[in-house]
Amino acid sequence: MTFAREIDETAIGKTTILVTADAAPDNAAGGSVLRAGKYEVWRGSIDPDMLKAILASRSLHVRETTLLPDDKADITKFDIDLTGLTSVWPQLAASCAAATPAPKSPWPAIQQPNASVTPPAAPSP
């Protein structure tokens, strides 16, 4: 699951995200936000139990907490309406799986040595 938003580049404070669903309010996904220029991005893994809770819920609850330098916290909450998600989930899951290619390394391929080759004999003295 990924959240992204545009921010004021001069904003200060560390932000965390916590996500819960109606069907399992004690099961949560969360973590820190990564800042990149004028954007904040949060990406979290959702385990199978959390996914089941999301599909059984009417709303996804998101809480964003920003810890400010004066030890105060700015908390923003919003809900995401999940109406219709259950009916389109099979199609969404299939399209995501089909669109996800195998990860490619940014490094060039390096030919691995052949372990079955016998090294040449050392010259005799």
VORORO-530087 format. One record per residue (C-alpha): x, y, z. Coordinates in steps of 0.1 Angstrom, whole numbers, padded with zeros to 4 digits, always signed. Last residue first. Example, Ala and Ser with C-alpha at 12.3 -4.5 7.8 and 13.67 -1.06 7.14 Angstrom:
+0137-0011+0071;+0123-0045+0078;
# end
This chain:
+0610-0243-0112;+0579-0260-0127;+0552-0239-0140;+0519-0240-0121;+0493-0263-0137;+0464-0245-0154;+0432-0241-0133;+0406-0269-0138;+0373-0256-0151;+0342-0268-0133;+0337-0236-0114;+0329-0216-0145;+0333-0180-0134;+0302-0159-0133;+0296-0134-0162;+0286-0101-0147;+0253-0085-0157;+0253-0048-0155;+0240-0032-0123;+0206-0016-0120;+0191-0050-0113;+0157-0057-0127;+0128-0067-0105;+0104-0092-0121;+0076-0074-0138;+0044-0063-0119;+0017-0055-0144;+0002-0090-0144;+0000-0092-0106;-0015-0057-0104;-0041-0066-0131;-0051-0098-0114;-0055-0082-0080;-0076-0054-0094;-0099-0078-0113;-0103-0100-0082;-0108-0069-0060;-0136-0054-0081;-0166-0066-0060;-0148-0063-0027;-0137-0027-0034;-0172-0015-0041;-0175+0008-0011;-0140+0011+0005;-0144+0048+0015;-0110+0061+0026;-0110+0079+0060;-0089+0108+0072;-0070+0118+0103;-0044+0145+0108;-0023+0147+0140;+0003+0175+0146;+0024+0164+0176;+0042+0187+0200;+0078+0180+0211;+0088+0216+0201;+0106+0203+0170;+0073+0189+0156;+0063+0152+0155;+0040+0147+0125;+0013+0121+0130;-0008+0109+0100;-0038+0087+0109;-0055+0067+0081;-0088+0049+0086;-0099+0025+0059;-0137+0024+0056;-0165-0001+0049;-0146-0031+0060;-0145-0068+0051;-0120-0063+0022;-0098-0043+0045;-0099-0069+0072;-0090-0097+0047;-0060-0075+0035;-0049-0070+0071;-0050-0108+0077;-0030-0114+0045;-0002-0090+0055;-0001-0054+0042;+0033-0040+0035;+0038-0003+0038;+0048+0025+0015;+0047+0061+0027;+0057+0089+0004;+0061+0126+0012;+0066+0150-0018;+0081+0185-0024;+0116+0172-0026;+0117+0135-0016;+0105+0129+0019;+0101+0093+0031;+0074+0086+0056;+0077+0064+0086;+0057+0033+0094;+0023+0018+0097;+0000-0011+0091;-0026-0019+0118;-0046-0048+0132;-0064-0036+0164;-0092-0019+0143;-0100-0052+0126;-0132-0050+0106;-0132-0012+0104;-0097-0010+0089;-0065+0005+0103;-0036+0026+0088;-0009+0044+0108;+0014+0069+0090;+0045+0086+0105;+0059+0121+0099;+0091+0136+0113;+0091+0174+0116;+0099+0203+0094;+0081+0218+0065;+0103+0239+0041;+0094+0217+0011;+0057+0224+0017;+0041+0191+0010;+0027+0171-0019;+0012+0137-0010;+0019+0101-0014;+0004+0070+0001;+0014+0034-0009;+0000+0000+0000;
# end
